[in-house]
Amino acid sequence: MSKKKGVGRGLEAYEVALIKNMRHRGLSRDFIMSLILRPGRVLTPAAVSEVLKGRIGPEIDDATDDETVAFIQRRITGSGPIKAEDLGGPTSQTVVLEVLRAAKTSDANYAALESRTLELKEQLPVDKSARCAIAKTIAAYANAGGGYLVFGVRDDREVIGLENPDDFPRICDQITDTMTECFCPAVWWDKNMVEYEGLKLGVIYTHRAPTKPVIAMRDASDIQKSAVYFRYEGKTQRIEPGDFLQMLHERDRAVAAQASVHETPQS
């Protein structure tokens, strides 16, 4: 999700999407404001009105009904800052569209729209070699800070949609098999199909691995046994020594902190 501080009146893009959907569902302005406000935040009632009049975020699509319901339930039953989970997770429609919107409006030197946390693919990986390349990127994201793979977008930033969107679930199963065969420990990732201006896109979001490093257990295409892959700016490659040492230091600190919690106090 974009870290940009607001698209108008301090509202984030995903909040604009939610406001549009909530208003179209017949919710009152005051109720919408009560959901958007949180401790320490100053927001004028005019913000909601300006969204509805198209003065703020006219290019932003409505959130889906499911995302809006999930957001309302979370805000009513809990508290704290709004997160991707409020909208149904990192692969929900609104979150993914905000990721793509932020990328499309970024600087032209944005490494062909790809970064440490986003890689675009025009087509689904239909052969073993392509699936292994995707598996490498998933492992690299897990070893770094997590990230997105979006299928149906060209490197030149044009969203073209998937040619055969019905194949996405099956290919995701094949990617899962490749990950299971080639990498250890297991990697946690989400998948979803989203729509962008009537076009269907496949989305995979890889979560940061709680236990690192994720290591290649066998050779397969260009996956090399015993390799640790890492995500760098716009590319996936074997981890650099400095980053590998930092990863091990972080793991050791986490183990030490966990051990201290379980230590029995001495009398």
DONUDREN-132221 format. One record per residue (C-alpha): y, x, z negated; residue number from 1. Coordinates in nm, 4 decimals, always signed. Layout:
# residues N
+----------+----------+----------+------+
:       c2 :       c1 :       c3 : guza :
+----------+----------+----------+------+
:        Y :        X :        Z :  NUM :
...
+----------+----------+----------+------+
# end
This chain:
# residues 267
+----------+----------+----------+------+
:       c2 :       c1 :       c3 : guza :
+----------+----------+----------+------+
:  +0.0000 :  +0.0000 :  +0.0000 :    1 :
:  +0.3455 :  +0.1247 :  +0.0766 :    2 :
:  +0.5429 :  +0.2855 :  -0.2047 :    3 :
:  +0.8711 :  +0.1823 :  -0.0440 :    4 :
:  +1.1050 :  +0.0413 :  -0.3071 :    5 :
:  +1.1652 :  -0.3042 :  -0.1745 :    6 :
:  +1.2466 :  -0.4747 :  +0.1536 :    7 :
:  +1.5406 :  -0.6715 :  +0.0133 :    8 :
:  +1.6719 :  -0.7764 :  -0.3285 :    9 :
:  +1.4149 :  -0.5378 :  -0.4756 :   10 :
:  +1.1155 :  -0.7354 :  -0.3463 :   11 :
:  +0.8108 :  -0.5470 :  -0.2204 :   12 :
:  +0.6571 :  -0.6465 :  +0.1132 :   13 :
:  +0.3440 :  -0.7928 :  -0.0450 :   14 :
:  +0.5627 :  -1.0047 :  -0.2769 :   15 :
:  +0.7440 :  -1.1443 :  +0.0261 :   16 :
:  +0.4066 :  -1.2362 :  +0.1787 :   17 :
:  +0.3029 :  -1.4102 :  -0.1423 :   18 :
:  +0.6338 :  -1.5974 :  -0.1769 :   19 :
:  +0.6007 :  -1.7332 :  +0.1766 :   20 :
:  +0.2496 :  -1.8604 :  +0.1142 :   21 :
:  +0.3328 :  -2.0091 :  -0.2270 :   22 :
:  +0.6318 :  -2.1963 :  -0.0874 :   23 :
:  +0.4297 :  -2.3289 :  +0.2037 :   24 :
:  +0.1748 :  -2.4520 :  -0.0512 :   25 :
:  +0.4496 :  -2.6610 :  -0.2121 :   26 :
:  +0.5108 :  -2.4533 :  -0.5247 :   27 :
:  +0.8605 :  -2.4742 :  -0.6717 :   28 :
:  +1.1064 :  -2.1887 :  -0.6565 :   29 :
:  +1.1216 :  -2.1658 :  -1.0364 :   30 :
:  +0.7430 :  -2.1390 :  -1.0649 :   31 :
:  +0.7336 :  -1.8704 :  -0.7959 :   32 :
:  +1.0054 :  -1.6779 :  -0.9802 :   33 :
:  +0.8049 :  -1.6979 :  -1.3039 :   34 :
:  +0.5104 :  -1.5305 :  -1.1292 :   35 :
:  +0.7141 :  -1.2573 :  -0.9613 :   36 :
:  +0.9185 :  -1.1656 :  -1.2684 :   37 :
:  +0.7779 :  -0.9259 :  -1.5251 :   38 :
:  +0.9166 :  -0.7490 :  -1.8329 :   39 :
:  +1.2033 :  -0.5135 :  -1.7562 :   40 :
:  +1.2609 :  -0.6459 :  -1.4051 :   41 :
:  +1.5872 :  -0.8059 :  -1.2942 :   42 :
:  +1.5589 :  -1.0406 :  -0.9982 :   43 :
:  +1.7980 :  -1.3145 :  -0.8914 :   44 :
:  +1.6749 :  -1.6620 :  -0.7887 :   45 :
:  +1.8493 :  -1.6024 :  -0.4555 :   46 :
:  +1.5739 :  -1.3565 :  -0.3641 :   47 :
:  +1.3178 :  -1.6333 :  -0.3138 :   48 :
:  +1.5644 :  -1.8446 :  -0.1168 :   49 :
:  +1.6501 :  -1.5535 :  +0.1109 :   50 :
:  +1.2808 :  -1.4957 :  +0.1840 :   51 :
:  +1.2402 :  -1.8612 :  +0.2803 :   52 :
:  +1.5509 :  -1.8493 :  +0.5002 :   53 :
:  +1.4184 :  -1.5440 :  +0.6835 :   54 :
:  +1.6859 :  -1.3071 :  +0.5583 :   55 :
:  +1.4313 :  -1.0902 :  +0.3772 :   56 :
:  +1.1128 :  -0.9710 :  +0.5485 :   57 :
:  +1.1126 :  -1.1984 :  +0.8552 :   58 :
:  +0.8536 :  -0.9685 :  +1.0148 :   59 :
:  +0.6112 :  -1.0036 :  +0.7228 :   60 :
:  +0.3259 :  -1.2549 :  +0.7585 :   61 :
:  +0.2271 :  -1.4996 :  +0.4858 :   62 :
:  -0.0376 :  -1.3895 :  +0.2386 :   63 :
:  -0.3672 :  -1.5762 :  +0.2791 :   64 :
:  -0.4567 :  -1.8706 :  +0.0547 :   65 :
:  -0.7330 :  -1.6688 :  -0.1161 :   66 :
:  -0.4944 :  -1.3818 :  -0.1917 :   67 :
:  -0.2356 :  -1.6187 :  -0.3309 :   68 :
:  -0.4857 :  -1.7970 :  -0.5543 :   69 :
:  -0.6179 :  -1.4624 :  -0.6834 :   70 :
:  -0.2626 :  -1.3460 :  -0.7537 :   71 :
:  -0.1652 :  -1.6640 :  -0.9392 :   72 :
:  -0.4818 :  -1.6613 :  -1.1497 :   73 :
:  -0.4288 :  -1.2996 :  -1.2483 :   74 :
:  -0.0639 :  -1.3531 :  -1.3386 :   75 :
:  -0.1419 :  -1.6616 :  -1.5452 :   76 :
:  -0.4331 :  -1.5068 :  -1.7351 :   77 :
:  -0.3018 :  -1.1533 :  -1.7752 :   78 :
:  +0.0029 :  -0.9333 :  -1.7697 :   79 :
:  +0.1198 :  -0.5974 :  -1.6446 :   80 :
:  +0.2375 :  -0.4682 :  -1.3081 :   81 :
:  +0.1175 :  -0.6226 :  -0.9837 :   82 :
:  -0.1630 :  -0.4219 :  -0.8265 :   83 :
:  -0.3751 :  -0.4411 :  -0.5128 :   84 :
:  -0.6348 :  -0.6243 :  -0.7231 :   85 :
:  -0.3847 :  -0.9101 :  -0.7627 :   86 :
:  -0.4140 :  -0.9678 :  -0.3891 :   87 :
:  -0.7909 :  -0.9428 :  -0.3625 :   88 :
:  -0.8308 :  -0.5639 :  -0.3557 :   89 :
:  -0.7298 :  -0.2778 :  -0.1237 :   90 :
:  -0.8950 :  -0.4312 :  +0.1844 :   91 :
:  -0.7336 :  -0.7741 :  +0.1497 :   92 :
:  -0.5320 :  -0.9069 :  +0.4418 :   93 :
:  -0.1894 :  -0.8636 :  +0.2837 :   94 :
:  -0.2522 :  -0.5135 :  +0.1490 :   95 :
:  -0.3912 :  -0.3839 :  +0.4800 :   96 :
:  -0.1078 :  -0.5373 :  +0.6822 :   97 :
:  +0.1416 :  -0.3693 :  +0.4511 :   98 :
:  -0.0363 :  -0.0353 :  +0.4986 :   99 :
:  -0.0167 :  -0.0766 :  +0.8772 :  100 :
:  +0.3426 :  -0.2017 :  +0.8672 :  101 :
:  +0.4477 :  +0.0998 :  +0.6623 :  102 :
:  +0.2664 :  +0.3347 :  +0.9006 :  103 :
:  +0.4127 :  +0.1738 :  +1.2139 :  104 :
:  +0.7670 :  +0.2038 :  +1.0784 :  105 :
:  +0.7216 :  +0.5617 :  +0.9583 :  106 :
:  +0.8785 :  +0.8676 :  +1.1177 :  107 :
:  +0.7617 :  +0.9552 :  +1.4691 :  108 :
:  +0.6309 :  +1.2890 :  +1.3403 :  109 :
:  +0.3779 :  +1.1112 :  +1.1212 :  110 :
:  +0.0815 :  +1.3053 :  +1.2670 :  111 :
:  -0.0148 :  +1.0297 :  +1.5115 :  112 :
:  -0.0011 :  +0.7722 :  +1.2311 :  113 :
:  -0.2664 :  +0.9505 :  +1.0307 :  114 :
:  -0.2294 :  +1.1092 :  +0.6898 :  115 :
:  -0.4213 :  +1.2019 :  +0.3782 :  116 :
:  -0.4931 :  +0.8346 :  +0.3106 :  117 :
:  -0.5098 :  +0.6686 :  +0.6533 :  118 :
:  -0.7148 :  +0.7339 :  +0.9653 :  119 :
:  -0.7091 :  +0.5098 :  +1.2720 :  120 :
:  -0.9950 :  +0.4539 :  +1.5134 :  121 :
:  -0.9752 :  +0.2744 :  +1.8448 :  122 :
:  -1.3414 :  +0.1724 :  +1.8428 :  123 :
:  -1.6303 :  +0.1275 :  +1.6034 :  124 :
:  -1.8751 :  +0.4207 :  +1.5749 :  125 :
:  -2.1621 :  +0.3119 :  +1.7958 :  126 :
:  -2.3778 :  +0.6274 :  +1.7940 :  127 :
:  -2.5161 :  +0.8621 :  +1.5307 :  128 :
:  -2.2630 :  +1.1377 :  +1.5922 :  129 :
:  -1.9683 :  +0.8996 :  +1.5514 :  130 :
:  -2.1189 :  +0.7474 :  +1.2355 :  131 :
:  -2.1652 :  +1.0955 :  +1.0881 :  132 :
:  -1.7982 :  +1.1704 :  +1.1580 :  133 :
:  -1.7016 :  +0.8520 :  +0.9725 :  134 :
:  -1.9347 :  +0.9437 :  +0.6858 :  135 :
:  -1.7640 :  +1.2834 :  +0.6589 :  136 :
:  -1.4253 :  +1.1176 :  +0.6317 :  137 :
:  -1.5513 :  +0.8753 :  +0.3671 :  138 :
:  -1.6903 :  +1.1677 :  +0.1648 :  139 :
:  -1.3617 :  +1.3565 :  +0.2101 :  140 :
:  -1.1604 :  +1.0579 :  +0.0862 :  141 :
:  -1.3914 :  +1.0272 :  -0.2153 :  142 :
:  -1.3354 :  +1.3949 :  -0.2997 :  143 :
:  -0.9586 :  +1.3549 :  -0.2634 :  144 :
:  -0.7590 :  +1.0491 :  -0.3638 :  145 :
:  -0.9265 :  +0.7733 :  -0.1621 :  146 :
:  -0.8074 :  +0.6272 :  +0.1662 :  147 :
:  -0.8364 :  +0.3912 :  +0.4627 :  148 :
:  -1.0232 :  +0.3872 :  +0.7910 :  149 :
:  -0.8903 :  +0.1153 :  +1.0223 :  150 :
:  -1.0812 :  +0.0321 :  +1.3416 :  151 :
:  -0.9032 :  -0.1297 :  +1.6349 :  152 :
:  -0.5845 :  +0.0811 :  +1.6390 :  153 :
:  -0.4977 :  +0.3572 :  +1.8859 :  154 :
:  -0.3552 :  +0.6930 :  +1.7884 :  155 :
:  -0.0299 :  +0.5961 :  +1.9612 :  156 :
:  +0.0163 :  +0.3218 :  +1.6981 :  157 :
:  -0.0809 :  +0.0336 :  +1.9275 :  158 :
:  -0.2969 :  -0.2288 :  +1.7581 :  159 :
:  -0.5542 :  -0.3391 :  +2.0159 :  160 :
:  -0.8163 :  -0.5088 :  +1.7975 :  161 :
:  -1.1920 :  -0.4677 :  +1.8040 :  162 :
:  -1.3748 :  -0.5324 :  +2.1273 :  163 :
:  -1.6823 :  -0.6641 :  +1.9430 :  164 :
:  -1.5722 :  -0.7624 :  +1.5914 :  165 :
:  -1.9059 :  -0.9293 :  +1.5151 :  166 :
:  -2.0652 :  -0.5818 :  +1.5230 :  167 :
:  -1.8565 :  -0.4589 :  +1.2272 :  168 :
:  -2.0907 :  -0.5724 :  +0.9433 :  169 :
:  -2.3964 :  -0.4221 :  +1.1142 :  170 :
:  -2.2226 :  -0.0914 :  +1.1798 :  171 :
:  -2.1012 :  -0.0791 :  +0.8205 :  172 :
:  -2.4651 :  -0.1112 :  +0.7123 :  173 :
:  -2.5486 :  +0.1834 :  +0.9383 :  174 :
:  -2.2654 :  +0.3864 :  +0.7870 :  175 :
:  -2.4024 :  +0.3034 :  +0.4417 :  176 :
:  -2.7438 :  +0.4340 :  +0.5495 :  177 :
:  -2.5823 :  +0.7552 :  +0.6781 :  178 :
:  -2.3923 :  +0.8024 :  +0.3520 :  179 :
:  -2.7090 :  +0.7472 :  +0.1481 :  180 :
:  -2.9067 :  +0.9929 :  +0.3588 :  181 :
:  -2.6415 :  +1.2642 :  +0.3781 :  182 :
:  -2.4234 :  +1.2613 :  +0.0654 :  183 :
:  -2.4646 :  +1.2657 :  -0.3094 :  184 :
:  -2.3557 :  +1.1247 :  -0.5515 :  185 :
:  -2.3070 :  +0.7739 :  -0.4138 :  186 :
:  -1.9593 :  +0.6808 :  -0.2902 :  187 :
:  -1.7909 :  +0.3497 :  -0.3661 :  188 :
:  -1.6191 :  +0.1882 :  -0.0672 :  189 :
:  -1.5038 :  -0.1591 :  +0.0364 :  190 :
:  -1.5043 :  -0.3188 :  +0.3797 :  191 :
:  -1.3329 :  -0.6203 :  +0.5314 :  192 :
:  -1.2202 :  -0.7811 :  +0.8561 :  193 :
:  -0.8494 :  -0.8609 :  +0.8815 :  194 :
:  -0.6286 :  -1.0151 :  +1.1475 :  195 :
:  -0.3151 :  -0.8522 :  +1.2843 :  196 :
:  -0.1108 :  -1.0673 :  +1.5211 :  197 :
:  -0.4254 :  -1.2514 :  +1.6280 :  198 :
:  -0.6334 :  -0.9337 :  +1.6703 :  199 :
:  -0.9302 :  -0.8514 :  +1.4487 :  200 :
:  -0.9505 :  -0.5139 :  +1.2768 :  201 :
:  -1.2257 :  -0.3542 :  +1.0729 :  202 :
:  -1.1179 :  -0.1879 :  +0.7502 :  203 :
:  -1.2981 :  +0.0512 :  +0.5167 :  204 :
:  -1.1333 :  +0.1658 :  +0.1957 :  205 :
:  -1.2947 :  +0.4547 :  +0.0076 :  206 :
:  -1.2316 :  +0.4843 :  -0.3644 :  207 :
:  -1.1779 :  +0.8177 :  -0.5324 :  208 :
:  -1.5127 :  +0.9396 :  -0.6643 :  209 :
:  -1.5424 :  +0.9295 :  -1.0451 :  210 :
:  -1.7882 :  +1.2211 :  -1.0285 :  211 :
:  -1.7011 :  +1.5130 :  -0.8009 :  212 :
:  -1.7815 :  +1.6875 :  -0.5831 :  213 :
:  -1.9540 :  +1.4631 :  -0.3307 :  214 :
:  -2.1808 :  +1.7083 :  -0.1484 :  215 :
:  -2.3636 :  +1.6963 :  +0.1866 :  216 :
:  -2.7375 :  +1.6975 :  +0.1167 :  217 :
:  -2.8621 :  +1.7577 :  +0.4715 :  218 :
:  -2.7582 :  +1.8599 :  +0.8221 :  219 :
:  -2.6746 :  +1.5720 :  +1.0558 :  220 :
:  -2.4636 :  +1.6088 :  +1.3729 :  221 :
:  -2.1597 :  +1.8020 :  +1.2494 :  222 :
:  -2.2346 :  +1.7388 :  +0.8806 :  223 :
:  -2.3421 :  +2.0692 :  +0.7269 :  224 :
:  -2.5819 :  +2.0821 :  +0.4351 :  225 :
:  -2.4181 :  +2.1851 :  +0.1034 :  226 :
:  -2.0667 :  +2.1325 :  +0.2430 :  227 :
:  -1.7944 :  +1.9665 :  +0.0360 :  228 :
:  -1.5475 :  +1.7830 :  +0.2594 :  229 :
:  -1.1893 :  +1.7087 :  +0.1608 :  230 :
:  -0.9040 :  +1.5079 :  +0.3100 :  231 :
:  -0.6007 :  +1.7038 :  +0.4204 :  232 :
:  -0.2922 :  +1.5923 :  +0.6126 :  233 :
:  -0.4312 :  +1.4056 :  +0.9119 :  234 :
:  -0.7741 :  +1.5689 :  +0.9094 :  235 :
:  -1.1091 :  +1.6029 :  +0.7362 :  236 :
:  -1.2501 :  +1.9506 :  +0.6798 :  237 :
:  -1.4455 :  +2.1654 :  +0.4377 :  238 :
:  -1.2588 :  +2.2012 :  +0.1127 :  239 :
:  -1.0381 :  +2.5063 :  +0.0619 :  240 :
:  -1.1346 :  +2.7359 :  -0.2302 :  241 :
:  -0.8214 :  +2.6555 :  -0.4294 :  242 :
:  -0.8771 :  +2.2815 :  -0.4036 :  243 :
:  -1.2426 :  +2.3236 :  -0.4952 :  244 :
:  -1.1532 :  +2.5199 :  -0.8090 :  245 :
:  -0.8965 :  +2.2543 :  -0.9016 :  246 :
:  -1.1611 :  +1.9851 :  -0.8579 :  247 :
:  -1.4002 :  +2.1717 :  -1.0899 :  248 :
:  -1.1245 :  +2.2231 :  -1.3478 :  249 :
:  -1.0462 :  +1.8508 :  -1.3455 :  250 :
:  -1.4150 :  +1.7674 :  -1.3860 :  251 :
:  -1.4518 :  +2.0102 :  -1.6772 :  252 :
:  -1.1472 :  +1.8645 :  -1.8505 :  253 :
:  -1.2815 :  +1.5115 :  -1.8074 :  254 :
:  -1.6218 :  +1.6133 :  -1.9495 :  255 :
:  -1.4564 :  +1.7860 :  -2.2459 :  256 :
:  -1.2358 :  +1.4838 :  -2.3154 :  257 :
:  -1.5356 :  +1.2500 :  -2.3018 :  258 :
:  -1.7343 :  +1.4758 :  -2.5345 :  259 :
:  -1.4520 :  +1.4834 :  -2.7882 :  260 :
:  -1.4512 :  +1.1033 :  -2.8036 :  261 :
:  -1.8183 :  +1.0994 :  -2.9027 :  262 :
:  -1.8044 :  +1.3819 :  -3.1534 :  263 :
:  -1.9048 :  +1.2830 :  -3.5068 :  264 :
:  -1.6286 :  +1.3681 :  -3.7558 :  265 :
:  -1.7381 :  +1.6284 :  -4.0121 :  266 :
:  -1.7112 :  +1.5316 :  -4.3785 :  267 :
+----------+----------+----------+------+
# end
